C-alpha cells in the first residue's frame, strides 16, 4: 500500500497497531499458559486429596473387617469354619475378577 498522500503520523499509527496486535497475541498466549498451569495444579491437588481420602476409607474398612472377624471368632466360630462360609479373612487378597471370554463366532455356512 504505497500511497503518496500518507503522512508519517498515519504510518506510525498503522505500525503501532500492528505491533500492539502482535504484543497482545503474545501476551494472551502467556496468560493461557498461566491459566492452564493453574488448572493443572488444582487438578493435581484434587487428585492427591482423593487418593488421601480413599486411603483413609481403606484403612477404616480394613479395621472394621478385622474387628468383625475377631468378633466372629469370639462368638465361637473357628477360622476354618469362617473360611468354609466363603468369607475372606482380614489381610487376605480380594477375589480377582475373571475376564469374560466371548463365545467363538459361528461361521455362516449354507446347509445342504
C-alpha positions as CSV (number, residue, x, y, z in Angstrom):
1,X,0.0,0.0,0.0
2,X,2.1,2.9,-1.2
3,X,0.0,6.0,-1.0
4,X,2.0,9.1,-1.6
5,X,-0.5,11.1,0.4
6,X,0.0,9.0,3.6
7,X,1.6,11.1,6.4
8,X,4.3,10.0,8.7
9,X,1.9,10.1,11.6
10,X,-0.5,7.8,9.8
11,X,2.3,5.3,9.0
12,X,3.3,5.5,12.7
13,X,-0.2,4.8,13.8
14,X,-0.5,1.8,11.5
15,X,2.9,0.4,12.6
16,X,1.9,0.8,16.3
17,X,-1.4,-1.0,15.6
18,X,0.5,-3.9,14.0
19,X,3.0,-4.1,16.8
20,X,0.3,-3.9,19.5
21,X,-1.7,-6.6,17.9
22,X,1.4,-8.9,17.9
23,X,2.2,-8.0,21.5
24,X,-1.4,-8.7,22.5
25,X,-1.4,-12.1,20.9
26,X,1.9,-13.0,22.6
27,X,0.6,-11.8,26.0
28,X,-2.6,-13.7,25.5
29,X,-0.5,-16.9,24.8
30,X,1.4,-16.4,28.1
31,X,-1.9,-15.8,30.0
32,X,-3.3,-19.0,28.5
33,X,-0.2,-20.9,29.8
34,X,-0.6,-19.4,33.3
35,X,-4.3,-20.4,33.3
36,X,-3.6,-23.9,32.1
37,X,-0.9,-24.3,34.8
38,X,-3.3,-23.1,37.5
39,X,-5.9,-25.6,36.3
40,X,-3.3,-28.4,36.3
41,X,-2.2,-27.5,39.8
42,X,-5.8,-27.6,41.0
43,X,-6.4,-31.0,39.3
44,X,-3.2,-32.4,40.9
45,X,-4.2,-31.1,44.4
46,X,-7.7,-32.6,43.9
47,X,-6.2,-36.0,42.8
48,X,-3.9,-36.0,45.9
49,X,-6.9,-35.3,48.2
50,X,-9.0,-38.0,46.5
51,X,-6.2,-40.5,47.0
52,X,-5.7,-39.5,50.6
53,X,-9.4,-39.8,51.3
54,X,-9.5,-43.3,49.6
55,X,-6.6,-44.5,51.6
56,X,-8.3,-43.3,54.8
57,X,-11.5,-45.1,53.8
58,X,-9.5,-48.3,53.0
59,X,-7.8,-48.2,56.5
60,X,-11.2,-47.7,58.2
61,X,-12.8,-50.6,56.2
62,X,-9.8,-52.8,56.9
63,X,-10.1,-52.1,60.6
64,X,-13.9,-52.8,60.5
65,X,-13.2,-56.1,58.6
66,X,-10.6,-57.2,61.2
67,X,-12.9,-56.2,64.1
68,X,-15.8,-58.2,62.5
69,X,-13.5,-61.2,62.0
70,X,-12.4,-61.0,65.6
71,X,-16.0,-60.7,66.8
72,X,-16.9,-63.8,64.8
73,X,-14.1,-65.7,66.4
74,X,-15.2,-64.5,69.9
75,X,-18.7,-65.7,69.1
76,X,-17.4,-69.2,68.7
77,X,-16.5,-69.6,65.0
78,X,-13.2,-71.1,64.0
79,X,-11.1,-69.7,61.2
80,X,-11.6,-72.9,59.3
81,X,-15.4,-72.6,59.6
82,X,-15.4,-69.0,58.6
83,X,-13.3,-69.7,55.5
84,X,-15.7,-72.5,54.7
85,X,-18.5,-70.0,54.5
86,X,-16.7,-68.2,51.8
87,X,-15.8,-65.0,53.7
88,X,-12.3,-63.6,53.3
89,X,-10.1,-63.2,56.3
90,X,-8.6,-59.8,57.1
91,X,-5.4,-59.2,55.2
92,X,-6.3,-61.7,52.5
93,X,-6.4,-60.6,48.9
94,X,-9.6,-59.6,47.3
95,X,-11.0,-62.1,44.8
96,X,-9.7,-61.5,41.3
97,X,-12.1,-60.5,38.5
98,X,-12.3,-63.1,35.8
99,X,-12.1,-62.0,32.3
100,X,-15.1,-62.8,30.3
101,X,-14.5,-65.0,27.4
102,X,-16.7,-64.4,24.4
103,X,-18.2,-67.4,22.6
104,X,-16.4,-68.3,19.4
105,X,-18.0,-66.9,16.3
106,X,-20.1,-69.3,14.3
107,X,-19.4,-69.2,10.6
108,X,-22.4,-68.8,8.4
109,X,-22.3,-71.8,6.1
110,X,-25.1,-72.9,3.9
111,X,-26.6,-76.2,5.0
112,X,-27.5,-78.9,2.4
